[in-house]
Amino acid sequence: MFNCPKIGNSHTQANRSISDPEEILETREMRDLAKMCASYIERWVGVHLELQKCELSRKFNPRFPIVDVSPFLDPMILFEHIQYLKLKQYEHLEPFISKTKCSIENYAFRLIRYLELTFDDIAYALCILERFVVECRHNNRFVLNPLSIHKLLMTSILITLIINDDKFYPDPLYAKITGTLIQNMTKCKITFLMQIDFAVYIPPDAVAQMQCDLREIQKIEHLTV
């Protein structure tokens, strides 16, 4: 079960590089950035769910592929069928699968708030996530669904911070903020990096394009970042 514990102040100052959580006050900009990120991801997930539904319909009824597979939009039903069928398209997703009730917007807000992420950080992380998704699709693998998106977002953000941030935060603090076990968090990063062949550099023009896409969402939803 994916767990998001409350952030407390149990760490001593000597063991914590991140700002004291009590000092990180929620702002409208943080919440709007989380909404922007979630909106972009939810549209993305919707497209991939349609692709997955088509593939699943062929597996259940190959002679008549157009069937009602709308139940697979329910994360719990999707999870049970992935476990039952052991589909090869989902094997690589094992570290990322989680049955959380936390919305992607609230989870994105949590990461933005406690990791002190910027608009540029989110844009770069989404670019890395997009690269991961593209590589998976080249191998006829599904990757985006309600069960995987939280940890995929988490992993892309952690990799972004490793690349672009000079600060070092201890793994126990990362694990507490992201709500994952250290072992699982490490496995997610390794699996993610191997899938993209450790190609973590994103050209400035690609990041700029992602920023433009996010700005469009900002305008449509009247957000302020």
Secondary structure, 3 states (H helix, E strand, C coil): CCCCCCCCCCCCHHHCCCCCHHHCCCCHHHHHHHHHHHHHHHHHHHHHHHHHHHHHHHHHCCCCCCCCCHHHHCHHHHHHHHHHHCCHHHHCCHHHCCCCCCCHHHHHHHHHHHCCCCHHHHHHHHHHHHHHHHHHHHCCCCCCCCCCHHHHHHHHHHHHHHHHCCCCCCHHHHHHHHCCCHHHHHHHHHHHHHHCCCCCCCCHHHHHHHHHHHHHHHHHCCCCC
